[in-house]
Amino acid sequence: MKIDKSSQQKILLVDVDSTIPNMALMKLSTFHKHKGDVVEIVKLKYSGIPGKRTRTLIDNTKYNKVYGSIIFTPNKEVIQFKKPEFKNYQVGGTGTLDFSIKLPDEIDDLEEDFSIYPDNDEMIGFTSRGCIRNCSFCFVRRKEGLLCKYRGWERIVHAAEKYKLKKIRFLDNNFLANKHCEETMQGLINAKVSCSFNEGLDFRLIDDKKAKLLSKLKYYPTEFIFAFDDISYLPIINKQYKILKKYIKKDWKIKFYCYLHPDMPLSATVNRLEWARKNKALIYIMKDKDCYRSKYKNFYRDLCSWANAPGIYKNYTFIEHMKHKSKNMKRKMESCKLYNQALGGKK
């Protein structure tokens, strides 16, 4: 197709803080390349951890249109434009907290342009959007609404083949809540597709059929990840864990995302970690941004250095870990004291 260069535009995509290829920016790239526009991308690689932020100046005078995407709320004001009065830019994403900014349907329906992330080695995609839950710490329901079907698994597999990507990571916010999840898993099993789920699976929705299908997937990296966000889930997790272990029998093959907020009693966090270790399941602590301002921030950091390191967590108790890790005797004693108190339900 011959391109009319007189109408060709120059487009800049700004990926502020994505840890995986940014789907919205890839769709925008496809849209503008179909029009014959020239597309550039800059990846700023900001962390999602709160702290002092320096701003990045974007020269929007060089482009006809600039799109920015921000995932993490601490970065919502890091982009600064050389000529803000030009208004030739649009910044969206969860991190802006403006959930009215969405891709038009005709762009959202396009395939993603993975060529702008040449170092990526896996396909990513959603089979559903939204969620049946409404967790206080999560933006999904406010941003995407109730769970609904989004893409068929076959379309995602086809796109992976197009880009010669041999692994697929599904980004569904609650994969098991999708009424098509069993059909999807069976299709992936039959097609022998290497796959994983990016978000913690919903333990409350496990039954024998789903557990059996999960166990038959060609799954990577190694652990099936579930969410254990609140100690009040313990009774249902005890029940569902027995079902899951009938089919996934290997120790440490199951991992739990453990949400941590400073408003939670320390005992609620410590006892989740102890339960998982006792049941030979891995843990990954996901700290709320408010943890970085908590009086227990050093203790939280010590918990993460233990629980988020599988080789240490499997082989050492927290107390044993602190004995070898910390050179600061005062901090070591304080963290060990807090841990023991939490085990006794005092914190």
VOGU-3710 file (C-alpha; in Angstrom, 3 decimals, decimal comma):
1> mkidkssqqk> 0,000/0,000/0,000  1,371/3,388/-1,011  1,485/5,871/1,875  0,543/9,513/1,357  3,395/11,139/3,269  1,695/14,517/3,131  -0,818/13,239/5,695  1,688/11,184/7,660  1,907/12,083/11,339  4,616/11,589/13,935
11> illvdvdsti> 3,394/9,799/17,076  5,135/9,355/20,437  4,131/6,685/22,964  5,372/7,180/26,550  5,450/4,048/28,705  5,996/5,445/32,186  6,143/2,352/34,388  4,850/-0,842/32,771  6,587/-4,007/33,921  5,253/-5,931/30,914
21> pnmalmklst> 4,381/-4,729/27,386  1,694/-2,072/27,622  -1,397/-3,257/25,771  -3,004/0,151/25,294  0,165/1,599/23,758  0,576/-1,431/21,497  -2,994/-1,016/20,207  -2,372/2,694/19,578  0,773/1,758/17,675  -1,211/-0,617/15,463
31> fhkhkgdvve> -3,867/2,046/14,845  -1,411/4,732/13,774  0,792/2,408/11,718  -2,320/1,312/9,790  -2,801/4,992/8,950  0,788/5,222/7,746  2,015/7,305/10,682  5,517/7,094/12,151  5,435/5,706/15,699  8,148/6,066/18,355
41> ivklkysgip> 8,127/4,837/21,942  10,051/5,913/25,028  10,136/3,695/28,132  10,783/5,638/31,333  10,942/2,567/33,629  9,687/4,287/36,773  9,156/2,087/39,821  5,769/1,687/41,457  7,339/2,200/44,896  6,401/5,538/46,507
51> gkrtrtlidn> 9,149/8,050/47,133  10,579/11,258/45,822  9,860/11,561/42,107  11,785/13,543/39,525  9,729/14,633/36,537  10,532/13,686/32,965  10,240/16,428/30,362  8,623/15,327/27,101  9,140/17,564/24,073  5,663/17,423/22,587
61> tkynkvygsi> 6,576/20,060/19,976  8,248/17,370/17,862  5,118/15,258/17,491  1,593/15,531/16,149  0,281/13,406/19,028  1,725/12,076/22,297  0,137/9,277/24,334  1,280/8,423/27,841  0,356/5,439/30,014  0,775/5,320/33,804
71> iftpnkeviq> 0,118/2,120/35,768  1,132/3,052/39,327  -0,477/5,946/41,212  2,805/7,314/42,688  3,776/8,224/39,107  0,624/10,122/38,153  2,453/13,458/37,842  5,899/12,443/36,583  5,327/13,525/32,959  5,887/17,175/32,184
81> fkkpefknyq> 5,341/18,564/28,678  7,533/21,235/27,113  4,516/23,043/25,662  1,452/22,015/27,716  -0,621/24,673/25,959  -0,353/22,664/22,698  -2,760/20,019/24,086  -1,482/17,439/21,589  -1,119/14,815/24,311  -3,266/12,420/26,288
91> vggtgtldfs> -2,218/10,519/29,407  -4,236/7,576/30,703  -3,901/4,366/32,661  -4,834/3,187/36,144  -2,156/5,370/37,728  -3,886/8,587/36,639  -6,998/7,613/38,656  -9,086/8,997/35,795  -11,048/5,947/34,715  -13,016/7,889/32,119
101> iklpdeiddl> -9,988/7,795/29,792  -10,416/4,693/27,636  -9,474/3,539/24,175  -12,249/3,890/21,607  -13,789/0,504/20,755  -12,355/0,543/17,221  -8,821/0,843/18,651  -9,366/-1,512/21,579  -10,437/-4,231/19,148  -7,140/-4,087/17,227
111> eedfsiypdn> -4,292/-6,547/17,643  -1,375/-5,344/19,725  1,860/-4,297/18,021  4,446/-6,321/19,932  7,223/-5,041/17,678  7,575/-1,962/19,930  8,735/-4,304/22,710  11,401/-6,284/20,825  12,892/-7,836/23,986  9,578/-9,375/25,023
121> demigftsrg> 9,414/-13,173/24,811  5,783/-13,911/25,710  2,299/-13,108/24,471  -0,036/-11,346/26,893  -3,786/-10,979/26,689  -7,178/-10,984/28,391  -10,015/-13,453/27,869  -12,172/-11,394/30,264  -12,194/-7,901/31,751  -13,585/-6,644/35,042
131> cirncsfcfv> -14,221/-8,730/38,155  -17,024/-10,213/40,249  -15,294/-8,975/43,412  -14,970/-5,417/44,688  -11,869/-5,489/46,933  -11,162/-2,202/48,689  -7,534/-2,056/47,518  -8,278/-2,844/43,860  -9,278/-0,451/41,053  -10,591/-3,090/38,633
141> rrkegllcky> -14,325/-2,767/39,354  -14,133/1,021/39,227  -12,161/0,941/36,002  -13,639/-2,034/34,113  -16,909/-2,905/35,865  -18,347/-6,376/36,356  -16,647/-9,319/34,707  -17,433/-9,837/31,036  -15,988/-11,851/28,156  -13,318/-10,001/26,177
151> rgwerivhaa> -11,369/-12,284/23,807  -11,429/-15,917/22,824  -8,289/-17,871/23,721  -7,870/-18,875/20,063  -7,339/-15,265/19,006  -4,602/-14,825/21,596  -2,884/-18,059/20,517  -3,047/-16,938/16,874  -1,398/-13,616/17,757  1,342/-15,480/19,657
161> ekyklkkirf> 2,042/-17,563/16,567  2,178/-14,423/14,417  4,914/-12,917/16,602  6,626/-16,294/17,166  6,023/-16,075/20,934  5,957/-19,518/22,538  4,451/-18,552/25,913  1,190/-16,826/26,808  0,490/-14,919/30,004  -3,196/-14,319/30,675
171> ldnnflankh> -3,905/-11,029/32,441  -7,528/-11,693/33,463  -8,312/-10,084/36,799  -10,361/-13,107/37,887  -9,812/-15,893/35,370  -11,750/-18,572/37,253  -14,859/-16,361/37,476  -15,223/-16,348/33,687  -17,903/-18,901/32,748  -15,707/-19,852/29,774
181> ceetmqglin> -12,624/-20,607/31,899  -12,997/-24,397/31,763  -13,452/-24,325/27,994  -10,383/-22,080/27,723  -8,234/-24,356/29,881  -9,293/-27,450/27,926  -8,477/-25,680/24,663  -5,032/-24,693/25,932  -4,411/-28,265/27,119  -5,404/-29,703/23,745
191> akvscsfneg> -3,241/-27,152/21,914  -0,288/-27,819/24,276  0,168/-24,091/24,852  2,658/-22,911/27,489  0,703/-20,499/29,656  0,453/-18,739/33,003  -1,892/-16,390/34,859  -0,562/-13,011/35,876  -3,098/-12,280/38,633  -3,701/-14,405/41,700
201> ldfrliddkk> -6,440/-16,945/40,985  -9,576/-16,845/43,148  -9,327/-19,708/45,637  -13,024/-19,427/46,487  -13,924/-20,657/42,985  -11,844/-23,849/43,020  -13,640/-27,156/42,543  -12,495/-30,600/41,397  -12,983/-29,912/37,697  -11,103/-26,605/37,721
211> akllsklkyy> -8,310/-28,052/39,884  -7,882/-31,010/37,536  -7,767/-28,776/34,466  -5,212/-26,472/36,104  -2,989/-29,467/36,877  -3,019/-30,529/33,216  -1,975/-27,165/31,784  1,496/-26,747/30,337  2,116/-24,163/33,012  5,030/-21,785/33,580
221> ptefifafdd> 7,063/-20,648/35,392  6,569/-23,259/38,099  3,906/-22,246/40,642  0,165/-21,735/40,398  -0,589/-18,394/42,046  -3,651/-17,690/44,185  -4,723/-14,716/46,288  -4,706/-14,850/50,105  -5,542/-11,230/50,840  -7,184/-11,569/54,235
231> isylpiinkq> -6,831/-13,919/57,210  -10,650/-14,252/57,231  -10,288/-16,402/54,093  -8,476/-19,102/56,060  -11,464/-21,467/56,588  -12,316/-21,543/52,857  -8,651/-21,814/51,893  -8,210/-24,809/54,194  -11,141/-26,482/52,466  -10,159/-25,590/48,890
241> ykilkkyikk> -6,484/-26,353/49,422  -7,363/-30,010/50,050  -9,153/-30,134/46,695  -6,248/-28,530/44,874  -3,660/-30,828/46,446  -5,481/-33,883/45,088  -4,337/-32,810/41,630  -1,282/-30,623/42,256  0,576/-32,838/44,691  4,106/-31,516/44,470
251> dwkikfycyl> 5,258/-29,418/47,458  5,813/-25,697/46,868  3,949/-25,841/43,533  1,320/-23,414/44,844  2,040/-19,782/45,671  -0,096/-17,153/47,382  -0,101/-13,423/46,771  -0,390/-11,947/50,261  -1,739/-8,392/50,341  -0,297/-6,343/53,185
261> hpdmplsatv> -1,679/-3,054/54,502  -0,595/-1,205/57,676  -4,195/-1,199/58,927  -4,076/-4,991/59,139  -3,028/-6,481/62,504  0,485/-7,899/62,281  -0,926/-11,213/63,472  -3,129/-11,391/60,344  -0,056/-11,206/58,126  2,306/-13,389/60,152
271> nrlewarknk> -0,243/-16,160/60,524  -0,873/-16,232/56,777  2,863/-16,651/56,216  3,090/-19,389/58,824  0,077/-21,230/57,409  1,561/-21,224/53,911  4,969/-22,444/55,071  3,399/-25,196/57,197  1,436/-26,349/54,134  4,488/-26,154/51,857
281> aliyimkdkd> 3,097/-23,314/49,767  5,107/-20,277/48,692  4,177/-16,683/49,533  4,736/-13,381/47,788  3,978/-10,321/49,916  2,416/-7,444/47,982  2,786/-4,286/50,052  0,295/-1,460/49,802  1,984/1,878/49,144  0,978/3,021/52,655
291> cyrskyknfy> 3,374/0,417/54,096  6,290/2,634/53,112  5,089/5,291/55,563  4,166/2,921/58,389  5,990/2,747/61,714  6,449/-0,952/60,877  8,091/-0,308/57,503  11,376/-1,957/58,545  9,516/-5,006/59,825  7,581/-5,246/56,560
301> rdlcswanap> 10,844/-5,021/54,669  12,286/-7,856/56,743  9,196/-9,983/56,152  9,554/-9,472/52,400  13,258/-10,332/52,432  12,260/-13,674/53,935  8,910/-14,602/52,401  9,583/-13,294/48,881  12,785/-15,327/48,545  11,636/-18,940/47,977
311> giyknytfie> 14,996/-20,529/48,746  15,114/-18,800/52,137  11,428/-19,161/52,984  11,395/-22,919/52,361  14,487/-23,646/54,427  14,541/-21,134/57,284  12,088/-19,723/59,787  11,795/-15,953/59,990  13,828/-15,929/63,226  16,580/-18,044/61,647
321> hmkhksknmk> 16,615/-15,762/58,622  16,990/-12,633/60,755  19,787/-14,239/62,735  21,854/-14,579/59,559  20,589/-11,545/57,633  20,638/-8,505/59,825  23,855/-6,897/61,078  21,848/-4,278/62,938  21,309/-5,919/66,328  18,630/-3,444/67,442
331> rkmescklyn> 16,586/-3,932/64,275  17,068/-7,698/64,408  15,767/-7,875/67,956  12,834/-5,567/67,219  11,709/-7,541/64,146  12,010/-10,874/65,938  10,062/-9,492/68,901  7,272/-8,200/66,637  7,105/-11,520/64,828  6,804/-13,552/68,020
341> qalggkk> 4,191/-11,178/69,406  2,210/-11,445/66,185  2,316/-15,217/66,359  0,725/-14,938/69,780  -1,973/-12,661/68,374  -0,781/-9,586/70,293  -0,231/-7,279/67,337
//
